[in-house]
Protein backbone atom coordinates (compact mmCIF):
# COMPACT_ATOMS: atom_id res chain seq x y z
CA UNK A 1 0.00 0.00 0.00
CA UNK A 2 1.02 3.60 -0.53
CA UNK A 3 -0.25 6.64 1.35
CA UNK A 4 -3.78 6.24 2.67
CA UNK A 5 -6.16 8.35 4.72
CA UNK A 6 -8.29 6.53 7.27
CA UNK A 7 -11.66 8.25 7.40
CA UNK A 8 -14.13 8.67 10.24
CA UNK A 9 -17.24 7.58 8.35
CA UNK A 10 -20.80 6.76 9.42
CA UNK A 11 -19.58 4.21 11.97
CA UNK A 12 -17.96 6.87 14.14
CA UNK A 13 -21.05 8.06 16.00
CA UNK A 14 -22.14 4.49 16.72
CA UNK A 15 -18.80 3.94 18.48
CA UNK A 16 -19.22 6.80 20.94
CA UNK A 17 -18.09 7.43 23.65
CA UNK A 18 -14.87 5.61 22.64
CA UNK A 19 -14.47 7.85 19.58
CA UNK A 20 -14.89 11.15 21.41
CA UNK A 21 -11.13 11.11 21.99
CA UNK A 22 -9.73 9.28 18.95
CA UNK A 23 -10.28 8.61 15.26
CA UNK A 24 -12.10 5.35 14.56
CA UNK A 25 -8.90 3.83 13.20
CA UNK A 26 -7.20 4.35 16.57
CA UNK A 27 -9.42 1.64 18.07
CA UNK A 28 -7.50 -1.44 19.18
CA UNK A 29 -8.79 -4.87 18.14
CA UNK A 30 -6.40 -7.78 18.15
CA UNK A 31 -2.85 -6.88 19.07
CA UNK A 32 -2.86 -3.58 17.18
CA UNK A 33 -5.06 -0.63 16.41
CA UNK A 34 -6.71 -0.56 13.00
CA UNK A 35 -4.24 2.13 11.89
CA UNK A 36 -1.27 0.10 13.14
CA UNK A 37 -2.49 -2.89 11.11
CA UNK A 38 -2.37 -0.82 7.94
CA UNK A 39 1.08 0.49 8.88
CA UNK A 40 2.74 -2.70 10.12
CA UNK A 41 1.19 -5.37 7.92
CA UNK A 42 0.93 -3.43 4.67
CA UNK A 43 3.57 -0.72 4.93
CA UNK A 44 1.05 2.06 4.42
CA UNK A 45 1.79 5.66 5.34
CA UNK A 46 -1.21 6.70 7.47
CA UNK A 47 -3.18 9.93 7.66
CA UNK A 48 -6.47 10.54 9.46
CA UNK A 49 -9.58 12.38 8.35
CA UNK A 50 -11.25 12.82 11.72
CA UNK A 51 -13.36 15.31 13.65
CA UNK A 52 -12.37 18.98 13.44
CA UNK A 53 -11.72 19.31 17.18
CA UNK A 54 -9.30 16.35 17.08
CA UNK A 55 -7.18 17.74 14.24
CA UNK A 56 -4.76 19.43 16.65
CA UNK A 57 -3.79 16.07 18.21
CA UNK A 58 -4.26 13.91 15.11
CA UNK A 59 -2.96 16.27 12.39
CA UNK A 60 -3.14 15.09 8.81
CA UNK A 61 -2.18 16.34 5.37
CA UNK A 62 -4.74 14.26 3.50
CA UNK A 63 -3.98 15.82 0.12
CA UNK A 64 -0.83 13.71 -0.02
CA UNK A 65 -2.78 10.44 0.13
CA UNK A 66 -3.81 8.25 -2.76
CA UNK A 67 -6.49 6.17 -1.08
CA UNK A 68 -9.33 7.03 1.27
CA UNK A 69 -10.23 4.04 3.45
CA UNK A 70 -13.02 3.55 5.97
CA UNK A 71 -11.32 3.84 9.37
CA UNK A 72 -13.53 1.09 10.79
CA UNK A 73 -12.32 -1.45 8.21
CA UNK A 74 -9.89 -4.12 9.42
CA UNK A 75 -7.41 -4.89 6.62
CA UNK A 76 -6.61 -8.34 5.27
CA UNK A 77 -4.28 -9.48 2.49
CA UNK A 78 -7.15 -10.15 0.10
CA UNK A 79 -8.85 -6.84 0.82
CA UNK A 80 -5.70 -4.81 0.24
CA UNK A 81 -5.30 -6.44 -3.18
CA UNK A 82 -8.82 -5.30 -4.17
CA UNK A 83 -8.19 -1.76 -2.94
CA UNK A 84 -4.90 -1.49 -4.83
CA UNK A 85 -6.69 -2.56 -8.04
CA UNK A 86 -9.08 0.40 -7.88
CA UNK A 87 -8.70 2.97 -10.63
CA UNK A 88 -8.88 6.69 -9.94
CA UNK A 89 -12.40 7.67 -8.85
CA UNK A 90 -13.55 4.12 -8.18
CA UNK A 91 -14.93 3.10 -4.80
CA UNK A 92 -15.09 -0.30 -3.19
CA UNK A 93 -18.33 -1.24 -1.40
CA UNK A 94 -19.67 -4.17 0.55
CA UNK A 95 -23.36 -3.86 -0.12
CA UNK A 96 -24.25 -0.35 1.10
CA UNK A 97 -21.10 -0.05 3.22
CA UNK A 98 -18.34 2.17 1.82
CA UNK A 99 -14.89 0.60 2.15
CA UNK A 100 -12.39 2.61 0.11
CA UNK A 101 -11.91 5.08 -2.73
CA UNK A 102 -8.91 5.82 -4.90
CA UNK A 103 -8.84 9.59 -4.90
CA UNK A 104 -6.87 12.74 -4.17
CA UNK A 105 -10.08 14.75 -3.58
CA UNK A 106 -11.02 14.70 0.09
CA UNK A 107 -13.41 17.66 -0.02
CA UNK A 108 -16.43 15.33 0.26
CA UNK A 109 -16.22 13.51 3.60
CA UNK A 110 -19.05 11.20 2.62
CA UNK A 111 -16.88 9.97 -0.25
CA UNK A 112 -19.80 8.79 -2.36
CA UNK A 113 -18.19 8.19 -5.71
CA UNK A 114 -19.02 6.27 -8.85
CA UNK A 115 -18.54 3.85 -10.33
CA UNK A 116 -18.95 1.54 -7.36
CA UNK A 117 -17.07 -1.75 -7.27
CA UNK A 118 -18.68 -4.52 -5.21
CA UNK A 119 -16.37 -6.34 -2.80
CA UNK A 120 -16.89 -10.10 -2.97
CA UNK A 121 -15.08 -10.76 0.31
CA UNK A 122 -16.39 -11.05 3.84
CA UNK A 123 -15.17 -7.90 5.59
CA UNK A 124 -14.82 -6.96 9.25
CA UNK A 125 -16.18 -3.47 10.04
CA UNK A 126 -15.92 -2.23 13.63
CA UNK A 127 -19.22 -0.33 13.62
CA UNK A 128 -20.28 -1.04 17.24
CA UNK A 129 -18.27 -1.22 20.45
CA UNK A 130 -19.14 -4.87 21.11
CA UNK A 131 -17.61 -5.85 17.77
CA UNK A 132 -14.23 -5.06 19.35
CA UNK A 133 -14.29 -8.07 21.66
CA UNK A 134 -16.36 -10.20 19.29
CA UNK A 135 -13.72 -9.81 16.55
CA UNK A 136 -10.78 -10.02 18.93
CA UNK A 137 -10.07 -13.76 18.55
CA UNK A 138 -9.97 -13.50 14.76
CA UNK A 139 -7.93 -10.28 14.85
CA UNK A 140 -5.36 -11.72 17.27
CA UNK A 141 -4.81 -14.68 14.95
CA UNK A 142 -4.36 -12.35 11.97
CA UNK A 143 -1.88 -10.13 13.83
CA UNK A 144 0.01 -13.12 15.21
CA UNK A 145 0.96 -14.17 11.68
CA UNK A 146 2.72 -10.83 11.16
CA UNK A 147 4.29 -10.91 14.63
CA UNK A 148 5.76 -14.39 14.07
CA UNK A 149 7.26 -13.35 10.72
CA UNK A 150 8.64 -9.94 11.65
CA UNK A 151 9.67 -9.68 15.32
CA UNK A 152 12.55 -11.20 17.28
CA UNK A 153 11.75 -13.85 19.87
CA UNK A 154 13.49 -14.13 23.21
CA UNK A 155 16.53 -16.39 22.91
CA UNK A 156 15.19 -19.28 25.00
CA UNK A 157 12.03 -20.50 26.67
CA UNK A 158 11.80 -18.83 30.07
CA UNK A 159 12.91 -20.98 32.98
CA UNK A 160 10.16 -22.48 35.10
CA UNK A 161 7.33 -21.40 32.75
CA UNK A 162 4.83 -23.97 31.48
CA UNK A 163 4.23 -23.54 27.74
CA UNK A 164 1.28 -25.45 26.26
CA UNK A 165 1.07 -25.41 22.48
CA UNK A 166 3.41 -23.85 19.92
CA UNK A 167 1.67 -20.52 19.11
CA UNK A 168 3.47 -18.59 21.84
CA UNK A 169 5.63 -15.61 20.96
CA UNK A 170 7.63 -14.00 23.75
CA UNK A 171 9.37 -11.02 22.24
CA UNK A 172 12.96 -10.19 23.03
CA UNK A 173 12.97 -7.90 26.07
CA UNK A 174 9.82 -9.37 27.66
CA UNK A 175 9.90 -11.06 31.07
CA UNK A 176 7.83 -14.09 32.06
CA UNK A 177 8.45 -15.20 35.65
CA UNK A 178 8.56 -18.81 36.90
CA UNK A 179 5.31 -20.69 37.70
CA UNK A 180 3.40 -18.95 34.89
CA UNK A 181 1.25 -21.12 32.59
CA UNK A 182 0.74 -20.05 28.96
CA UNK A 183 -1.75 -22.19 27.02
CA UNK A 184 -1.98 -21.46 23.30
CA UNK A 185 -4.19 -24.44 22.43
CA UNK A 186 -7.19 -22.07 22.35
CA UNK A 187 -5.43 -19.21 20.52
CA UNK A 188 -2.02 -17.59 20.00
CA UNK A 189 -0.22 -15.75 22.81
CA UNK A 190 2.02 -12.70 22.29
CA UNK A 191 4.07 -11.03 25.04
CA UNK A 192 5.67 -7.81 23.75
CA UNK A 193 9.00 -6.28 24.61
CA UNK A 194 9.13 -4.55 27.98
CA UNK A 195 6.04 -6.46 29.17
CA UNK A 196 6.11 -8.82 32.12
CA UNK A 197 3.96 -11.65 33.42
CA UNK A 198 4.36 -12.14 37.15
CA UNK A 199 4.47 -15.41 39.05
CA UNK A 200 1.41 -17.62 39.22
CA UNK A 201 -0.44 -16.06 36.29
CA UNK A 202 -2.59 -18.39 34.17
CA UNK A 203 -3.19 -17.44 30.54
CA UNK A 204 -5.36 -19.12 27.90
CA UNK A 205 -5.06 -17.68 24.41
CA UNK A 206 -5.70 -15.83 22.32
CA UNK A 207 -3.89 -13.15 24.23
CA UNK A 208 -1.71 -10.12 23.57
CA UNK A 209 0.19 -8.19 26.23
CA UNK A 210 1.60 -5.07 24.63
CA UNK A 211 4.70 -3.01 25.38
CA UNK A 212 5.55 -2.20 29.02
CA UNK A 213 2.36 -3.77 30.37
CA UNK A 214 2.17 -6.08 33.38
CA UNK A 215 0.12 -9.04 34.46
CA UNK A 216 0.26 -8.96 38.26
CA UNK A 217 0.68 -11.94 40.59
CA UNK A 218 -1.80 -14.75 40.00
CA UNK A 219 -3.76 -13.08 37.20
CA UNK A 220 -6.23 -15.30 35.32
CA UNK A 221 -6.74 -14.55 31.62
CA UNK A 222 -9.29 -16.17 29.33
CA UNK A 223 -9.10 -15.40 25.60
CA UNK A 224 -9.59 -13.66 23.46
CA UNK A 225 -8.07 -10.78 25.45
CA UNK A 226 -5.81 -7.85 24.58
CA UNK A 227 -4.02 -5.61 27.05
CA UNK A 228 -2.66 -2.53 25.33
CA UNK A 229 0.64 -0.80 26.16
CA UNK A 230 1.58 0.60 29.58
CA UNK A 231 -1.24 -1.12 31.45
CA UNK A 232 -1.40 -3.13 34.68
CA UNK A 233 -3.87 -5.97 35.08
CA UNK A 234 -4.73 -8.38 37.88
CA UNK A 235 -7.66 -10.55 38.93
CA UNK A 236 -9.77 -12.31 36.29
CA UNK A 237 -10.28 -11.13 32.70
CA UNK A 238 -12.29 -12.81 29.95
CA UNK A 239 -12.56 -11.80 26.26
CA UNK A 240 -11.81 -8.13 26.87
CA UNK A 241 -9.80 -5.37 25.18
CA UNK A 242 -7.91 -2.65 27.05
CA UNK A 243 -6.72 0.01 24.63
CA UNK A 244 -3.69 1.05 26.72
CA UNK A 245 -2.42 3.20 29.61
CA UNK A 246 -5.13 1.78 31.87
CA UNK A 247 -5.15 -0.19 35.10
CA UNK A 248 -7.19 -3.04 36.47
CA UNK A 249 -4.56 -3.82 39.01
CA UNK A 250 -6.45 -5.84 41.61
CA UNK A 251 -8.83 -8.75 42.11
CA UNK A 252 -12.23 -8.53 40.47
CA UNK A 253 -13.73 -9.75 37.20
CA UNK A 254 -14.22 -8.08 33.84
CA UNK A 255 -15.66 -9.95 30.87
CA UNK A 256 -16.61 -8.97 27.31
CA UNK A 257 -15.43 -5.51 28.21
CA UNK A 258 -13.73 -2.63 26.40
CA UNK A 259 -11.65 -0.11 28.36
CA UNK A 260 -10.25 2.99 26.71
CA UNK A 261 -7.06 4.78 27.74
CA UNK A 262 -6.23 6.30 31.12
CA UNK A 263 -8.93 4.29 32.91
CA UNK A 264 -8.53 2.84 36.40
CA UNK A 265 -10.70 0.18 38.00
CA UNK A 266 -10.51 0.16 41.78
CA UNK A 267 -9.89 -2.99 43.80
CA UNK A 268 -12.64 -5.62 43.49
CA UNK A 269 -14.42 -3.82 40.67
CA UNK A 270 -16.65 -6.38 38.93
CA UNK A 271 -18.62 -6.39 35.70
CA UNK A 272 -21.60 -8.54 34.87
CA UNK A 273 -21.45 -9.84 31.31
CA UNK A 274 -24.51 -12.15 31.30
CA UNK A 275 -28.12 -11.40 32.22
CA UNK A 276 -29.90 -13.62 34.73
CA UNK A 277 -32.48 -14.57 32.09
CA UNK A 278 -29.77 -15.28 29.47
CA UNK A 279 -31.40 -12.82 27.06
CA UNK A 280 -29.48 -10.85 24.43
CA UNK A 281 -27.77 -7.83 25.96
CA UNK A 282 -28.82 -4.32 24.97
CA UNK A 283 -26.53 -1.31 25.37
CA UNK A 284 -26.89 2.43 24.86
CA UNK A 285 -26.08 3.80 21.40
CA UNK A 286 -25.22 7.52 21.38
CA UNK A 287 -26.07 7.94 17.70
CA UNK A 288 -29.52 6.38 18.05
CA UNK A 289 -30.24 7.95 21.44
CA UNK A 290 -31.52 4.63 22.75
CA UNK A 291 -30.48 1.10 23.59
CA UNK A 292 -29.96 -1.50 20.89
CA UNK A 293 -29.39 -5.23 20.98
CA UNK A 294 -25.86 -6.55 20.66
CA UNK A 295 -27.25 -9.76 19.23
CA UNK A 296 -25.35 -11.75 21.84
CA UNK A 297 -25.71 -13.01 25.39
CA UNK A 298 -22.37 -11.65 26.57
CA UNK A 299 -21.52 -7.97 26.97
CA UNK A 300 -19.96 -6.33 29.98
CA UNK A 301 -18.65 -2.77 30.37
CA UNK A 302 -17.70 -0.22 27.72
CA UNK A 303 -15.66 2.54 29.40
CA UNK A 304 -14.33 5.60 27.58
CA UNK A 305 -11.05 7.42 28.24
CA UNK A 306 -10.10 8.91 31.61
CA UNK A 307 -12.89 7.19 33.54
CA UNK A 308 -12.43 5.58 36.95
CA UNK A 309 -14.20 3.29 39.40
CA UNK A 310 -13.82 3.16 43.16
CA UNK A 311 -13.23 0.00 45.18
CA UNK A 312 -15.98 -2.63 45.14
CA UNK A 313 -17.77 -0.98 42.21
CA UNK A 314 -20.33 -3.19 40.44
CA UNK A 315 -21.22 -2.64 36.78
CA UNK A 316 -24.37 -4.21 35.38
CA UNK A 317 -24.53 -6.15 32.13
CA UNK A 318 -24.14 -3.90 29.10
CA UNK A 319 -23.06 -0.75 30.94
CA UNK A 320 -21.73 2.17 28.87
CA UNK A 321 -19.54 4.63 30.77
CA UNK A 322 -18.75 7.99 29.18
CA UNK A 323 -15.50 9.96 29.16
CA UNK A 324 -14.09 11.39 32.40
CA UNK A 325 -16.61 9.60 34.61
CA UNK A 326 -15.84 8.83 38.25
CA UNK A 327 -17.99 5.97 39.57
CA UNK A 328 -18.11 4.91 43.22
CA UNK A 329 -20.35 3.77 46.07
CA UNK A 330 -22.55 0.80 46.85
CA UNK A 331 -25.12 -0.73 44.49
CA UNK A 332 -25.28 -0.88 40.71
CA UNK A 333 -25.03 2.49 38.93
CA UNK A 334 -27.28 3.10 35.93
CA UNK A 335 -26.29 1.21 32.78
CA UNK A 336 -25.81 4.57 31.04
CA UNK A 337 -23.13 6.49 32.97
CA UNK A 338 -22.90 10.10 31.74
CA UNK A 339 -19.80 11.74 30.35
CA UNK A 340 -18.09 13.80 33.06
CA UNK A 341 -20.35 12.07 35.57
CA UNK A 342 -19.36 11.96 39.25
CA UNK A 343 -21.31 9.56 41.45
CA UNK A 344 -22.90 6.12 41.47
CA UNK A 345 -26.15 4.30 42.16
CA UNK A 346 -27.63 7.37 43.90
CA UNK A 347 -27.09 9.55 40.83
CA UNK A 348 -24.44 11.69 39.19
CA UNK A 349 -23.33 15.28 39.30
CA UNK A 350 -20.93 16.96 36.86
CA UNK A 351 -17.21 16.39 37.25
CA UNK A 352 -15.84 19.94 36.95
CA UNK A 353 -13.47 20.39 34.04
CA UNK A 354 -10.62 21.94 36.03
CA UNK A 355 -10.72 19.02 38.47
CA UNK A 356 -10.91 16.55 35.60
CA UNK A 357 -7.86 18.08 33.89
CA UNK A 358 -5.95 18.12 37.17
CA UNK A 359 -6.52 14.40 37.67
CA UNK A 360 -5.70 13.63 34.03
CA UNK A 361 -2.41 15.50 34.27
CA UNK A 362 -1.39 13.57 37.39
CA UNK A 363 -2.38 10.21 35.91
CA UNK A 364 -0.49 10.84 32.67
CA UNK A 365 2.58 12.11 34.50
CA UNK A 366 2.85 8.69 36.17
CA UNK A 367 3.52 7.30 32.69
CA UNK A 368 5.90 10.20 31.99
CA UNK A 369 3.50 11.65 29.41
CA UNK A 370 2.55 15.30 29.40
CA UNK A 371 -1.03 16.52 29.22
CA UNK A 372 -0.43 19.03 26.44
CA UNK A 373 -2.31 22.25 25.84
CA UNK A 374 -3.74 20.71 22.66
CA UNK A 375 -5.25 17.82 24.60
CA UNK A 376 -6.57 20.19 27.25
CA UNK A 377 -8.44 22.08 24.54
CA UNK A 378 -9.90 18.82 23.21
CA UNK A 379 -11.15 17.89 26.67
CA UNK A 380 -12.55 21.37 27.30
CA UNK A 381 -14.38 21.19 23.98
CA UNK A 382 -15.89 17.84 24.98
CA UNK A 383 -16.86 19.14 28.40
CA UNK A 384 -18.68 22.13 26.94
CA UNK A 385 -20.42 19.97 24.33
CA UNK A 386 -21.39 17.08 26.57
CA UNK A 387 -22.48 18.99 29.68
CA UNK A 388 -24.24 21.98 28.09
CA UNK A 389 -27.71 20.54 28.76
CA UNK A 390 -27.04 19.61 32.38
N, C-alpha and C positions, 0 to 999 in steps of 0.2 A: 504493500500500500504506500501511497505518497501522502501528501498533506491532506488531512481531513478535518472537518469541523463537526463536532458532536453537538447536536441541536436539542435544546429543551423543546419538545413537541407537546402534543396533547396529553401525553402521559404524566407530565410534570405535576399538574394540580391534583391528580389522583394519588400522588406519592407524598403529598403533604401530610405531616409537618416535616418529614425528613428532608424535603427539597427546599425548605425555607432558607437553608444555609449552605446549599451546594447545588451545582448543576446535576441533572439526572445521571449523567455519566460518571459522577464521582461516587455513586452508590457501589458498595462492595457486595459482591456475590461470588462465591467461590473464594479462592485465595486473593484475588485482585479486584480492584474496582473495574467497572466497565471500560473506563478510559485506559487504565493500565493494561487491560487485555489487548486493546488495539495497539498500544505502544510496544509491549513486550513481545506478543505473539506474532504481530504482523508488521513491526517496524514502522508504524505510522507516526507521523508528526502531528500532534493533537492540538486543536484549538477548540474553544467552547463558544457556542452561541446561547447564552443564558439570560437570566433576568437582568434588567438594567441596573438594579441596585447591587447586584453581585459583580458587576464588571470591574470594580476597583480591586477585588481580591481574586477574580478569575479573568484577568485581561486576555483579550484575544484579537488578533489581526486576521479576521476571517477572509479578507480579500485574497490572502495568499494561499488559500486552500483550493483543492480541486474537487473534493467530494464533500457533500453535506450528508451526514448520517444521523439517523434517529439515536439520540443519546441513551434511550432505553433498550437498544438492541444489543444483545450479547453476540459477539462475533464468533464465527466458526470458519474453518478452512474453506468449506464449500460456499459459504455465504460471501466471503471475501472475493472468491473467484467471480461470482455473479456481479458483484459491485464493480470490480475492475473492468468487466466487459461492457459496462454502460457507455454509451456514446454521449457526447455533450448534449445536455437538455433532457436526457432520459431519466426516468425515475423508476425505482424498484419498489413494488408493493407486494404485500401479502394480503390478499383480499382488499379490504378498505384501509389497511394499516400501511402508512408510509414508512419505508425502510431507508432509502438513500436516493440521492440525486447527484449526478455529475454536473457540476455547475460552478461558475465563479460569481454568480449573482446571488447575493444573500439578502437582498432588499426585502424579499417576501419571506417572512418567518414561517408561513404555513407551507411553503415549498411545494405547492401543488403545480406540478409540471406535467406536460404531455410530450411525447407519448409515454404511457405507463407500461412498464414491463412487469409481468406477473412472476413472482418468486414461487418456484415449485418445491421449495424446501420447507420443512418444519422449522419455524424460527422461535427463539425465546425472547419475548419482550417483557421487561420488568415494568408493568403498568400498574401494579398494586403492591403495597408493602409486603403482603404475605407471600408474594411470588419470590421474594428474596430468600426465605428459608425453604420454600418449596423447590426452588431450582438449585439449592446449594449443593446437593449431592452430585448432580450432573455437572455443575460448574467446577466443583473441586476436581472431579475426574478429568475434565478438559484441561484445567490449569496444571494438573500434576504431570501431564504429558510434556508440557513445555518445561516445567521445573526439572524433570528428570533428564531432559536433553540439554539443558543450558546452564545449570548451576553446579557448583562443586560440592560434593558430599564431604562430610567429616571423614577423616582418614580410616577410622575403624569403628566397629560397633561399640557403643559405650559400655563400659564395664558394669556388670550387675543389673543391666536392663533387659527385660524380657521382650523380645521382638517376635510377634506372631504375624506370619505372612511376609511377603517380599515388597509390597508397595509402601515402603517407609523411606522417607528421604529426610535425613538430618543434615542440614546444611553446615558447611564449615563455619565454625564460630558459634554454633549453638551448644547448649549444655543440657544434657539429660542425666539426672542424678540416679544413683542405684535404687533398686526396688520399684522402679516405674515399669508399667506394662503398657506396651503399644501394640494394638491389635488391628491390623490392616485387612483382615479377612472381609470386613464389611465396607471397606472403602479406603482409599489412600490416605497416608498421614505425612504431613510436611511440617517440619520444625525449622524456622528460618534462622538466619545468623543473628546472634545477639539475644535470641530467645532462650528461656530455660524452663525445664519441667522439673519441679521439685519432687522429693522422695515420696513414694507411696501413691502417686497419681496413676489413675487408670483411664486409658484412652481407647475408645473404639472409633475407627474411622467411618466415613471420611472426616478429616480434621486438618485444619491449617492454623498454625500459631505463627504470627508474623513477627517482624523484626522487633527486638527489645521487649517482647511481651513475656509474661510469666504465668505459668500454672503453679499455684501455691500448693503447700503440702496436702496430699491426700485428695486432690481434685478428681472428680468423676465426670468424664466427658462421653456423651453419646453423640454419634454423628447424625446428620452431617452438620458440623459446627465449624465456624470460622471465628478466630479471635484476631482482630486487626492489630496494627503496630502499637507499641507503647501502652499495653493494657495489662491489668492484673486480674486474674480470675481464680476463684476458689469455689468450693461447694460442688453442686451438681448442675450440669448444663446439658440440654438435649436439643439438637437440631436448631441452633440459634446462630445469629451473625452479629458480631460486635464490630462496628466500623473501625474503631481505633481510639487510642487515648482515653479509654474508659476503664472503670474499675467495677468488678464484682468480686471483691477480695475476700469474702467470708462465706460461711455456710449459708445455705438457702438454695432454692431451685428456680431456674428459669428454663422454660421450654418453648420452642416455636416462637422465639422472641427476636426482635431486631432492636439493637441499641445503637444510637448514633455516636458522635464523638463528645468527649468531655462529660460523659455521664458517670455517676457514681451511685451504686446500690449499697445501702447500708447493710450491716450485719443481719442475717436471717431474713432478708427480703425474699419473698416468694411470689411466683406468678402461677396462676391457674392457666392451663392450656387446653382443658377439656371440660365441657359443661356436664353437669350431673345427669342430664337427660340424653347425653351423647348426640345432641342435635348439631347441625352445622353452625359454626361460629359466625356472628355478624360483628363488624367493626365500623367505626365512624369513618366516613369518607368526606374530606373537606370540600372537594369539588362538587359533590352531590348535595352536601348539607344534611346528610342523613346516614344511617347505617346501611351497609350492604353485606350480603353473604359472601364469605370467603370460599364457599363451596367445599369446605373441609371441616372435619371434626376438631382439628388441632390448630389453635392460634393463641398465643400468649400475649406478651406486651410489645407494643411498638413505642419506643421512646426517642424523641428528637434530641438534638444537641443541647448540651449544658443543663440537662435535667438531673435531678437527684432524688433519692429516697432515703428516709430515715430508717433506723433499725426497726426490725420486725414489721416492715411495711408489707401489706398484702395487696396484690393486683389481681383483679378478676379476669376471667377469660375474655380475650379480645379487647383489652384496654389500649387506648391510644393516648399517649402523653405528649403534650406539645413542647415547644422549645422553652428553655429556661424555667421549667416547673420545679417546685420544691415540694415533695410529697412526704407527709409524716403523720403519725398518730395512729390510734387504734381503728379497727374496722376496715372495710373495703371502700376506698374512694370511688367516685363515679367512674364509669368506663370511658368517659370522655374528659380527660384532664386538660384544662385550658392552658394555652401558651401564657408564659409568665404568671402561672398560677402558684399560689403559696397557701398550702393547707392540706386537707385530707378528707376523711369521710364526712366531717361536719361542714364542709364547704371550702371555698377558695377566695382569697383576696389577691390583689395584684402585687406581684413581686416588683418593687420599684427598680427602675432601670439603673440608677446609680449603684444600688446595692448589687444588682445582677452583674454589672460590669466589674465591680470590685471583686466579687467571688470568682468570676471568670478569669480575671487577671492573676489571682493567686493560684488557681488551679493550673493554669497554663504555665506559670512560672515554675511549678514543680517539675514540669517536663522540659524546662529551659527553653520555652517558647514564649515569645512576646505577644501580648494582646495589642496589636497595632492600631493606630488611629483609623485605618481603613476598615478593620473589622469592627471597631467600636461604632463607626457610622452605620455599618450594616445592621448591627444589633439595635441601634437606636431607631433606625428605619422600621425594623420589624416590630419593635415595642410600640411605636406610634401607630402603626397599621393594625396591629393585632389587639390593642387594648383601647382603641378609640371609642368603642361602643360600651365600654364598661363604666 
